[in-house]
């Protein structure tokens, strides 16, 4: 083994934190992840992202910065090396790692050369696809007309594609399968001396919700946990939720239909678990597994029927959106106390843990906290609160995501949400920040009523008690935590100083 461990990052998109068998979800088919948590790693049940959509979250966990530090609050503001913004992948590459990136890009600007941050920007060649014996299957976004229904139907904005036709193939060959088969080829053929960093940035279980057999039928519909209820009164919830609820037009859906959608989402997670197992097996065969630090996590979650909604939002912080799976297996020289750990952790802790494992001094200030003491079982306490943020200021047009052209048109899948983000006519997209402890969740909203939930009495976050005088002391303490956090993390000072004269 080299002096540094291999770093394997299995990063999925939009996987809720509760869809894991070892966390007690009887409908989740995740045997490989369950075994990892039971025998070799630690699964953090209280892991939270720092923004509930893709790009801001990835910019956050790849830097250890919160979105507010440099304004990474939209899908169209990424990590700029030319602006002095760090990137974990580049730091690993600059410190002797061979970096393979399965190229799903929600991280760097299109104009930046990916070779600045990785050695291989992987995309399958025609020869790869011919060797595997598969053909590309229709992309669910570009082929949406085939499964969406008519514009006035209650399926048009549901994202529900259902069972996918493999057209005689044994798999529905899509982006994720291409990345999995590509990284397996790479692991089998890598002969270099450098330690590896493999970054698998996969697409599932991001909607549209669609999956092939056997995963489509693998989920026991009767075992699905109950959905979180649709609020009877939306006035105490953020206006964006009501706006999306009205536009998605899913009010008439029966529980049977919701269960089919949810089971399809669970099937997408089950296929990812299977693919995770394939990659782990190849690491073992190649002799890399024992010396690898394995990180499995999602960038954010998904409504999947909770509150009568699908997809996600950019400035609301329900646990189904902010609580994510996060499992770590350290290299064999660091014995892990395998378990489900209930400590409060954040995705910014990911990069801090990589720096601790590799002994790399990143050369910039960050706010992640090393998770090694938790992995070793030396403590069960990490943070007393976690934070997530999103939204924008009134008039902040460059943060409206107008670049999402399909989201501006009613024909676009994302129109129910994105079109509301581009107007100041109502506070649909106002700036907000969450402070969550084990027992309470407080959300400070700039233009709307704040939120406070007693998570023990109200785990579904339906009863906003912000005006309840019985909770005044708790509210005051959460506001103090939020203020302290902002003061501690409001900026970063570069390590390189300037001459004054």
N, C-alpha and C positions, 0 to 999 in steps of 0.2 A: 504493500500500500504506500502511496505517496504520503507525505507528511500531512497533507490536507485531505479531508474526506470528499468524496463525490457528493454533489448537491443535485438532488433529483426533485424537481418542482412539478407536481401534477396539479395543475390549476384549472378547475372546471368553472363554468359560467352559470350563475343563477341557481345554484343548489342550496336549498333551504337547510338550516342546521338541524332540523328535526327528522329528516329522512335518512335515518341510519338505524340499522337493526340493533346495534349494541347500545343505543340510547333508549331502547324500549319500544320502538315503532314496529309493531308486528307485521305491518304491510311492506316494510322496506326490505328489499332483497340485496343486501350488501355484504355477502360472506367474506370477501377478501379484506375489506376495510374492518369488518368486525374482528377477524382473526388478528389483524395487525394491532388493533387496540388491545386485544386480550393478551397477546403473547410478546410483542416487541416494542410497542409504541404507546403513546399517550393521546387520547382523544379529548379535546377541550370542548365541553358541552356549552360553555359560556364564552364562546369566541365571537367577536363582533367586528364587522367591517367599518370603515370610516366614511363611506359614502355609498348609497344604495344603488348606484349604477356603475357600469363597467370601467370606463376610462379613469374617472376620478379615484375609484377604489384602487386600481392597479398602479396609478401614479403614487398613491399613498403607500401601499405595501412594498413597492420597489424602492422607496426612498426612506421610509420611516418618518415621513412628514404627514401632518394632517392636511386636508385639502385647503384650509385657509392660509397655510404658510406661504404658498406661492400662487394661490388662486386657481388650483386645479379643481374646478367645480363643474365643468361641463364635459360633454363627450368630445369636444373639439379643441381642447387645450391639453396638450400632451407633454411629456418630458422632453425638454430642449437641452441637449448637451451644450449647444452654442450659447445658452443663457446661464450656464454654470449649474444646471440642475443635475444631481447625481442619478445614477441608474445602477441598481445592484448587478445587473448582467454585465455592464461595462466594467464595473469595479472588479468583478470576478475575473473577467477576461484580462484586465490590466495586471492582475495579480497571479497570472500563470494558469488560469483555468482554460480548458477547451470548452467553449460554450456552443451548444446545439439548441436552436430555437425553432420549434415547430411553429411556423409563422402565421399565427393569428395575431394581428397587431391592433391592440387597443392601448398602446403604450408610448410609441414615439411618432413624430410627424412623418408623413409620407415622404417629405423631401429629404429626410435624414437617411443616410446609407446605413442599413441594418448591420453591415459588416463592422461598423464602429463599435457595436455592442455585442456582437456574436461572431463566432468563426463560421458557423453554418446557419444560414437563413433557409430553413428547409421548406421546399415545396416539391411534390412528387413529379418526376419526369415521366414522359411517355413510356420509357423503358421500365420504370418502376411499376407503373400500372399494368403494363403487359405481363411483367414477371409475376405479379400478384394474381392476375387472371380476373380482374374486376373491371367494371365500367362505371363511370360516374353516374349516380342517380340524381334525379331532379332536386335542386335546392328548394327547400320548403318556402323560402321567402320569394324567390323569383317565380315559383310555380303555384303561388297562392290561389290563383283563380280556380284551380282544380279542386280545392278543398274548402274554400271560404264560404261558399253560398252566395246568395244575392245581397246587394248592398243594403236592402231593407230587412234582411233576416237577422235572427239572433245568434248567428254563427259568424257573421262578417268580421267582428272584432274579437272573437273568442280565442284565436290562435290555435284552435283545436283541429289538428290534421289526422289524429288517430293512428290506426295501423297502416304501416307503410308497405307498399308492394315492392318486393325485392326483384321482381321481373326475372325470376328464374335463378338469381344469384343466391348465395347462402347468407349474404349480408346486404344491408342497404348502404352501399359504398358512398360515403360522404366525407366531409372534411375531417371529422374525428377519426374515422377508420384510416384515412390516408396518413394522418399524423402518427397513429399507433403503429401501423405497418412500417412507416418510415423510420420511427425511432427504434423499432425492433431490428431492422436492417442495420442501422447505425451501431447499435450495441454489439451486434454480432461481428461487425467488421472493424470496429475501432481498435487500432494498434498503437495509438499514441502513448506517450509517457505522461502527458499532462493529466491532472485530475479533471474529472468531467463536471460540467454543469449542464443538465438537461432541463429545458424549460418547455413543458408541454402545456400550451395555452389552448384548451379545447373549447368546443362550442356548446355542447350539451351540459345541462338540460335546459338551456335557453330556449324559450318558445320561438317558433311554433312547436306545439306539443305533438310530436309524432315519433314513432319507433316501430321497428320491425319485430317479427317473431324471432326467437322465442320470448323476447323480453316483453312484448305487448301483452301476452297472456300469462306472464309469470307472476303478476301481482294479484294477490287475493283481494278482490274488491270489498269483501265483507270485513276485512281486517283494517281497512283505512280508518284512521282517527277522524273524529268529527271536524268539520270545517269551523273556523271562527265565524260567528254570527254576523249577518249584515246589520249595521246599526239601524234602529228604528228612527232615530233622530240624528241627522248628520251635522247638526249645528255646533256640536262640541268637538267635532273632528275637523282636520284641515280641509279647506274648500276643494283642493285638488282631488281628493278622494271622491267627493260627491260628483264633481264634474266628470271624472272618468267613469264612475258607476252609471251615470245617466247616459253617457255616450257609448259605452260598450254594449248596452242593451241586453244584458244577460239575466234580467230580473225573472223571466219565466222559466229559467232552467230548473228542471227537477233534480232531486238529489242523485238519481240514477245517472243523469247526464254529467253532473259534476264529478261523480265517482269515476266515470269513464275518462274524463279529462285528467283527473288526478292520478288514476292508475297508469295512464300513458306517461305522465311526468315521472312517476315512480319507476316505470319501465326504462325511461331514458337514464335515470340514475343507476338502475340495475345493469344496463349495458356498460356504463362507465366503470362500475365496479369490476365487471368482467374484464374490460380493457386494462384497468389498473392491474389486475392479476396477471394478465399476459406480459405486461412490462416488467413486473416484479420477477416473474419466472425467468425472463431473458437476462435480467441483471444477475440472478443467481447462477444461471448457466455460464455466464461470462466471467464470474468471479468478482463482480463489482458490488453485490448486494450488501455484504457484511460491512464493507467500508463506505457505505453510502448513508447520507442523511436524507431521509425521504420526507417530503412535505406534501401533504394533500389538503387542499383548501379551495373554497369558492370565493369569488370576488364579492358576491352579495346573494340575496335570496330571491323569492318569487311569491306572489300572492297565491297562485294555484287554487283559486276558489275562495280563499279566506275573504270575508267581508263582501262576498259576491263579486270579486274582482279577479282579473288575470294580469299577468305581466308584472310591472313594478312601477314605482314612482321615483322622482328625484329629490323630493324634499319631505317625505314622510318616513317614519322610522319604526314601524311595527316590527316585532321580532321576526316575523316570517321573511322580512326583507333584510334585516341587519344581523341576525344571528346566523352564523355560517358554520359548516363543518370545518374542523381544523385538526388534523392528525399528524403527528410527527414521530418518526422512527429515527433515533440518532444512530451514528455508526457504532460498531460493536465495542469500541474502546470507551464508550460512554454508556454505562449500564442504565437502562431506563426502568423505572417502576411502572410497569404496564398497568393502565387503568383508564377509566373515565375520570377526568379531573374537572371539578366544578369551579375552579378559580376563574376570575374574570380576566380575559385576555383580549388583545386587539390584533388586527392584522399587521399593524405597524411593528409588532413584536417579531414578525417573521424575519425581516432583514436584519434586525438586531441579533437574532439568534444565529443567523448565517455568519455574521461577523464574529460572533463568539466562537462558533465551531471552527472557523477557518483561521482565526488569529489575525484577521485583516483589520487594520485601522483604516476606516473608510475616508477619513480626511474631511469630514463635515459634521455639523451638529444634526442629530436626529432624536426622535422621541420614542423610539421603540425600546422595550425592556427585554433583556435576554431571558429566554424561557428555560435555559438549561437547569436551573435549580428545581423547577417544576418537573422537568423530565426525569431527573434523578430521584425525585421524591423527597427532596430536602425541605420542601415547604408546600403548603397548599394555598398560600396567599400570594397574590401577584399585584393586582390593582384593586382599589376600592370603588372605582367607577370606570366606565368605558364611554366613548364619545363617537358620535356620528353627525355629519352635517351635510347640508345641501341647499339648493335654491339660489336665488339671486336678489339683487336690489331692484327697486323700481327704476325703469329707464336703462337698465344694464343690458342693452341690446346685444352686445357681443357675447353675452352669456345665455341668450335665448335659444341657442341651437338651431338657428334658422338654416344652417347648412343641411339639416335633415329635410330634404325637399319632399320626400314621400310622406313625412310626418305632418306636412303643412296641408296636404290634400286629403279630403275625406276618403279617397280610395286607398290611402296608405294604412297599413296594419297598425301603425303607432299613432295615428291621428288622434284617438281619444285622449292621449296624454300629451304628446308633443305640441299639438296645436294650442293647448292651454298654457304651455310654457312660454309662448311667444306673444302674450298679451299682458298689458297692465290694467285691463278693465276690471279684473278681480284679483285678489291676492293668491291666485292659483300656484304661483311658483316663487313665493316669497322666501327669503333666507330664513333658515331655521337650524337649530343645533340640539342634539339629544345628549343628555347626561343620564346614564343608566347604572344603577347599582343592582345588587342581588335582589332587592325588594321593591325598588321604585324606579319609575322612569319619568324624567322631566324633559319637556321639549320647550325651548325658548323660541318663540316665533316673532319675527320682526313686525309683521303687518296683521297678524291674526291672534286669536286667543291662544295663550300658552296651554300646554297639556301637562297633566300629572296623573299617573296611574299607580295604584297599589297592586303590584304584580302578584302578590300572594292571594288577595281577595278577588282580583280582576285580571287573571292571566291573559284574557282575550283583548285587553285594552279597550274596553267599550265604555267605561264609566270615567269620564274626565272629572277629577276631583280638584281641579285647580282653584276653585273658589270655596272649597270646604275648609272652614276655620280649624277643624280638628287636625288638619295636616299642615298647619302654618309653619310649625317648627321644622318639619321635614322639608317643606318647600324652601324655606330659608337656607337650610344646610345644602340642598342640591344647587341652589343658585350660587352659593359660596364656592362649591366645588367647580361649577362651570366657570365662574370668574377666575378662580385660581388657575384652572387649566388654560384659559385664554392668555392670561398673563405669562404663564410658563412657556407657551408654545406659539406666541403671536409672530415670531420672526426667527430667523437664523442669521448669525453673523459669519461671514466667510472666514476661513482659517487664514487665507492669504491677506496680509495687511498692505495698505498703500502708504507710500512715502508722502509726507505732507509738504516737503520742500525739495 
